[in-house]
């Protein structure tokens, strides 16, 4: 029982030196790689850069104790940082104590919500965010992140947080851009983009092993931070107008609970819920993908608890909302992590850096962090998925398009909520008009297919109607109309067989419709039968009076119904349409 809530107990007793050496190496690699990212995502959220380091300490340790994924790395991530900044900008002014306090409250509320959802076993909630909606949101978020960093890359001061006003400000400010900031930002951007696209094959061509080439390629942001920081310090570029991180507090974060302001907590409830769900979906998706590669399993419900505990830890350590990060998780996986232990090693490494090395970050240019964020965020913009969704399903594309549009021009909350609502609405609409088909027998076989698609045998007095959807309140009336239209168009009809091979559910409304169909067909002299009813559906039907009142039978297969109801007459005719 204890292992269920403390997954660390499932792998720690079997831990050995071999695993330990591999995990320590992976943890050290993650430490070096994610420090620039942690700083950058804190800046993206409008928080002091050191907050990103704080959010990479105790939250990672808590997840090691409570999480089920052996490779997921928890900390600040781009999407959550963007959502945090968008929410807090409407609450307080960036850089103020009120702004930081609101961030802590947001983390605390998110942690509580995730814990409650985990205890209530609500891991299924991720299923309500369809892939088109998630893909559209991530693509729009990528655009917003890139736009938010344009000012830092060019040395242009931008005050607006909305996309269109920000672009207008950027266009007006281009004549006054800071050339040295532009050089640092664009140079870092080009370098990182080059390393991402061409670094690995280039390094392999000059003699590096594949593993070393991968490591050096992923270390591109580290090299950029070191070079630009040294250049800024050596040439005193800060005095020339290059924006830098400045003084970074040295030492571990203070412990404490966020203050209680009822109106502020109330205002942050819905944003915290959205951040929780998006963070959970991103984390679980990444965790499940990597777990599948190793034939492992993760528990979505326990992941809710793990992420909830991590966010509570962030709230009491002056951090920010956290989640499982794509980049840091991939780094962790590629570095050879076998257990969650690298998360603990990385937390110790980042804690050591926070204690002793933060003064070295004072000359780190903001433009370097902006370039790091921009290159990382470009991976979120999935043009291929947008194009494929357009080709495959226009209705799903409409949900994606609405999500993208409202996220860009209105708010992140509006984009996500509208996408979810539209997806559910489209699902209800599609299933409210279920596909059905009259089927006939393929000659000399036991197979039955749509008479409009195949050459089949049919009987004039028999209708085999296949229903290709579960039956529930939204389509119950549609089923009635379909059957009544069928009977009205064929006066010679004596038997109607509803083939239920695709029916996984019959709810109370659909049951009432079946009762009505049975009664009306009986009055018309037509017998109603069922075929291929699934076990769980039959179990539910046995709890009603429908089977007793039904005029016909329940056949095990469509072929059994055909043999008994059609073979009794010689009136067989081939259909070919």
N, C-alpha and C positions, 0 to 999 in steps of 0.2 A: 504493500500500500504506500509506504514511504517513497519507494522508487518512482511511483507514478507522479508525485509532486516534486521530487528531487531527482531528475534524470541523471545527475552526476553520479549517483550511486550505481547506475547500471554499467558504467565504463571505468570508473575510478578503481574499483577492486582489481581489475585486470590490467591496470596501467603498468608499463615496464620501461626499462631504460631505453630500448629501441624506439618506442613511441615517444618517450620524453625528449630524446635528442632531436628527432624530426620536428616535434611540436615547438621546441625552443627556437630552432632555426626559423620556422615559419612565423613564430611570434615576433622575432627580431626584425624579419623582413617587413611584416605588417606594420610594426612600429615606425620604421623609417618612412614607409610609403604613405601612411595615412596622416602623419602630422601636418603636411601641407594641406591636405584635403580638409582636415578638421578645422584648421584656421580659416580656410576659404569658405566653408559652409556656415560658420558662425558669422562671418562678414556678410554673406548672402542673406542671412536671416536678420541683419541689422543689429547684431549683437557684437560685443567686444570679441576679438579673435580668440582670446584665452578661453572663452566659454566653450569653444569647440574642443579644446583639450580636456576641460573639465568633464564634458559629456562623453568622452572616450575612456574614462577611468572606471568609476564604480558601476555604471550601467553595463559595461562589458563583463565585469566580474559577476554581477547578478545573473546575467544571461548564461554564463558558464554553469552556474548552479541550477538554473531553472529551464534552460532551453533544451530542445531535443535534437536540433541540427548540429552535426559535428563539424560543419564548415562555415556556418553563417557567422559573420562578423558584425557586431552591433555598434552603432555610433551615429554621429551626424551624417545625414545623406542629403543630396541635392533637393529632391522633391519635398521632403519634410521641411527643410530649411526655407525653401521658397514659400510653402504654405504658412509656415510660422511667421515669416516676414510680412506676408500679405495680411495676415490676421492682426498682428501686433501694430502695424502701421496705422490702423484705424482706432487703436486703443490709446497709444501713447507716442511720444516723440522718440525716435531712435537715439540711443546713447544716454537716455535718462534712467534714473533708478526705477521709475514706474514701468518703463519698457522691459527692463530685466525682470522685474517682479511679475509682470504679465507672462513672460516666457516661462518662469518657474511654475506659475499657476497652470499654464497650458500643459506643461509636462506632467504635473500632478494629476490633472483631470484626465489626461490621456492614459496615464498609468492605471488610475482607478477604473476607467471604463474597460480597458483591456483585461484587467484582472477579473472584473465582473463577468465579462463575456466568456472568459476562459472557464470560470467556475460554473457558469450556466451552459457550458459546452456549445457555444455559438460559433464554432469554427466554420460552420456552413455559411456564415454571413458573407464570406468572400465570394460565394457563388453568385451573389446578386450584382456583382460588378462584372459585366461581360467583357470579353477581350477587346471588342471594338471600342467600348467606353474607356477601358483602361488605356488602350493604345492611343486613342484620341487625346485623353487627358495628359498622358506622358509626352506626346508630341507637342501639344500646346504648352505644357510646362517647360519643355526644352526651349521653345521659342521665347517664352517669358524670361527664363533664366539668362539666355544669351542677350536679350534686350536689356535686362537689368545690369549687365556687366559692361555694356558698350561705353558708358560714361567713364568707368574706371580704366578701360583699355585705351581710350582716346585722351584722357585728361580733361574731360568736359563735365562740368557739374550739372547733374540732372536731379530735379526735385520731385517730379511726378513718378508715381509707381504704376499708373495705368499704361498700357502698351502704346496706344495712339498718341496721347499727350507726351509720353517719353520720346517717341520717335520724332515728334514735332520739335521738342526741346533740343534733341540731338542735332537735327538739321540746322536749327538756328545757332547752335553753339559750335558748329564745325569751324567757322573762321577763327575761333579763339582756342582751338585745341592745343594741348601742351605737347610739343614735339618730342621731348625726351620721354615723357610718359607713353606716347604713341610708339616710340622706338622700343621701349622695354616691353610693352604689352603685345605689340604685333610680333616682335622678335620671339618672345616666349610662346605665343600662339602658334607661329609657324614651326618652331622647333618641336613643340609637343605634338602637333598634327603630323609632322614628318616622322617622328619617332613612332607614333601610333600606327601609321600606314606603311612605313618603309623601314623602320628601325630594325625589326627582327630579321628580315632577309638580308639587309645590308651587313649587320653584325655577323651573321652566319657566313656570308661570303668572305669576310676578312679573317675567318678562322675561329670565331666563338662557337662554343657548343650551343645546342638548341636551348638547354635550360639556362645557360648564362645569357644568351641573347634575349630570352623572355624576361629575365630578371632586369637586365639593363634597360630594356624597352619600357617596362613598367616603372622603372626608377626615373624616367624622364622628368616628372615634376620635382623630384628631389634635386636633380642636377640644376634645374631651372631656378629653384629657390636658392641654392648655394651660390650660383654664379651671379644672379641679379642682386642678391643681398650684399655680396662682397663688392660688386661694382658700385652699388649705391653708397656703401660705407667709404670705399676708397676715394671716390670722386665727389663725395659729399653732395649727392644729387638731391637730397632732401631739401637743402637750402636753396636749390634751384627750382623748387616747386613740385618735385616728384613726391606724391603721397606715399607714406610708409605706414607700417603697422604701429610704430611708436613703442612706447614703453609697455611691456607685457608683464603683469604681476607675476612675481616669482613665488612659488610655494603651492601647496595643495589647496583645493577649494574649501571654503568654509562650509560647515554643516548647518542646516537649519531648515525649517518648514516655511513655505511661502506664506505671506500674510493673507488674512481673510478679509476680503472686501466683497460683500454679497453681490453687488451690482456688477463688479468685474468678473467674478466667477460665473454669474449668470450669462454675461455677454460672451464668455469663452466656451460655453457648454457645447454648442453645435459645432464650432470650429474644431474643438478637441475631438469630438466624435468622428468628424471627417478625417482628421489627421490620423486618428487611431486606425480607422478602417483602411485608408490608403497605405499606411505604413505596414499594417498586418498583411495586406494582399501582396505588396512588394516583397516582404520578407519571406512569406510562405512560398510564393512562386519561385523565388531564388533557392530557398532551402530544399524544396521538393525536386527541383531540377538537378541540383548537385547530389542530393541523396539518391536519386534514381541511378546516377552514374556509378555509384558504389553499391547498389542493391541494398540500400538502407531505407528506413522509413522515418518520417517525422510525424508528430502529432499536432495537428492544427490547434486543437484546444489547449494543449500544453504550451504551444508557441504563444498563444494569447497571454498566458500567465507569465511566460518568460519575458516577453516584450513589455507587459504591464509592470513587472518588477523593475525592468531596466529604466523605464520612464519615471517611475517613482524615485529610483536612485538618482536620476538626473535632476529631479526636482529638489532634492534635499542637498545636492552638491553644486548648486549654482550653475547647472547645465542648461540644456535645451532639449526639446523632444527628439527622440532617437528612434532608429529602426534598423533593420538589416540592410546594409549598404551593398549595392551591386559591385562597385569597384573593389572595395575592401574585402568583400567575400570572395571574389574571383582571385584576388591577390593571395588571400589565405589558402584557398583551394590549390592554386598553382604552386604555392610555396611548400606544399606537402603536408598540410594539416591532417591529422588522423583523428583527433578528438577536439573538443572545445577548448583544450588547454592553451592553444596559442592566443586566445582571447585574454586569458589571465596574464600571459607573458607580455602581450602588447600593452595591457593596462599598466603593468609594472614599468615597462619601457617608457611609455608616455608620461607616467607619473614622475619618473626620474628626470625626463626632459623638462617637465613643468617645475620641478624643484631647483634645477641647476642651470638649465640652458636657455630659458626664456629671454634673458638679456640679449642673446645673439640674434633674436628675431626682430629687434627694434628697427633695423634698417631694411626689413623685407618689404619690397614695393607692393602696394595694393594692386597694381597692374599685373604683377605676376600671379597673384591669387585669382584675379579676374580671368586671366588667360587659362589658368588651370580649370576653373569652373566652366568656362565656355567650351573648352575642348571636351571635357567630361560630359557636358549636357548635350552636345551634338549627337551623342549616341541615343538620346531619348527620342529624337525626331525620326520616326520610322516611316519614311515615304513609301517603302515597299509594302508595308502592311496597309497603309491607306489606299494604295492603288489596288491591292488584291481584294480588299473589302469592297471597293467600288465595283470590281468586276464580278464578285461572287454574290453579293447580297446588297441591293440598293436600300432595303429597310435597315439593315445593320449599319450601312454607311451613313444613313440619315442620323442615327443615334450618335455615331462617331463625329459627324460634321457639326451637329448641335453642341456636343461636348467641347470640341475644338473652338468653335466660334464664341460660345459664351465664356469659356475659360479665358480667351484672349481679350474680349471686349468688355466683359462684365467682371466676373470674379471666379476664383477657383471653386468656391462652394457652389455657385450657380452652375458651373460647367459639370461638376460631378453629379449633383442632384438631378439636373435636367437629363443627363445621360442615362442615369439609373431609371428615372421615371419613364423616359421614352422607351428604353429597352423593355421594361416590364409591360408598358402599354402596347408596344408592337407584338410582344409575345402573346398577350391576351387577345389581341386582334387576330393574329395568325391562327391561334388555336380555337378561336371562336367560330371559325369557318374551316373546320377540319377537312382534309382531303379524304374523299371516299371514292370507291371504285366498284362498279359491277364487274365481277370476275366470272370467268368460264374455265372449263377444263381443257388443258392442253391434251389433244387426242392421244390416246394410248398411254396415259401417264396418270399419276396421282397429284399433279401440280396444277395450280389454278393461278391465272394471271388476268390482268385488266383486259377486258374485251376490246378496248380501244387501241391497245398496243400489240396484241397478239392474236393469232388465229386460234380460236377456241371453240369448244362445244358448249351450247347453252340449251336450256329447256324453257319453253315459253311460259310454263306455269310456275317456274321457280326463279327466284332472284337471289343471287349470292352477293351480298353487299359487304364489302370490307371497309371498316372504319379505321383510318390511319391516325388516330389520336386518342388520348385518354378522354373520357367523358366527364365533364364537370359543368358547373353552373353557367359558364360563359358560352358553351356550345350545345347545351342540352336542347334548347329550342331549335337550333339549326339542324340537329339530328332528326327531330320530329318532322320538320319541313321537308327534309331530304326523303325520308321514308314515305310521307304522304304523297309527295310529288311522284315518286316511283310507282306507288300503287295506283294513283289516278291515271298515269300514262299507260298502264298495262292492265286492262280489264280482265284478262284471262289469268291473272296471277292468283296462285293458291298458297304459295309458301314464300316467306321471306326469311332468309338466314343472315343474321348479323355476324360477320366474322370478326372476332375480337382479338386477333393475334397481336395487334398493336396497342391494345387497350390495357394500360397499366393501372387505371383507377376509374372507378365509377362512384362519384360522390352522391349525396342525397338528392341534389337537384336533378342529376342525370337519372337516378333511380326513379324519380317521379315521372320523368319523361318516358322512360321505358314502360312504366305502368300505363301511361296514357297511350303510347303506341300500341301496346298489347291489346288494350281495351278497344281502340278504334279499329285495329285490324280484325279483331274478333267480330265486331259489328259488321265489317265488310266481307266476312267470310274468308279471311286470309289468316293463315297460321304463322305465328312468329316463333322462330328458333334462334338459338345461339350456337356458335361453334368456336373452338379453340380459345375458350375462356381460361385465362391464367389462374393458377392456384390462389394467389392472394385475393384476386378479384372474386373468385368463386366463394372463398371463405366469407367475404363481406356480404355477398348476395344471399348466402345461407342464413344470415342474421335478419333477413327481410322476408316478406310474404310473396315477393315477386316470382320466385321459382315455382311456388305452389299455384299461383294464378296464371302463369304463362301457358298459352294454349299449345305450344309446341314442346320441343325437347332441347336439351343441351348436348351437342355432339362433340366428341373428342377431337375430331378433325373435320375439315371441309370436305375431304374425300368421303368420309363416313356419311355426311349429310347428303352429298351427291348420290351415293349409291342407294340410299334409302328413298330419297325424294324425287330423284330424276330418272333413275333406271326403271321405275315402275311404269313409265310411259315411253312410247316410241317417238314422241314428239321432240326429237333432238335435232338441232340445226347448227351448222358451223357458221361462225361469225368471223369475218376478216375485214377490218377497217384500217 
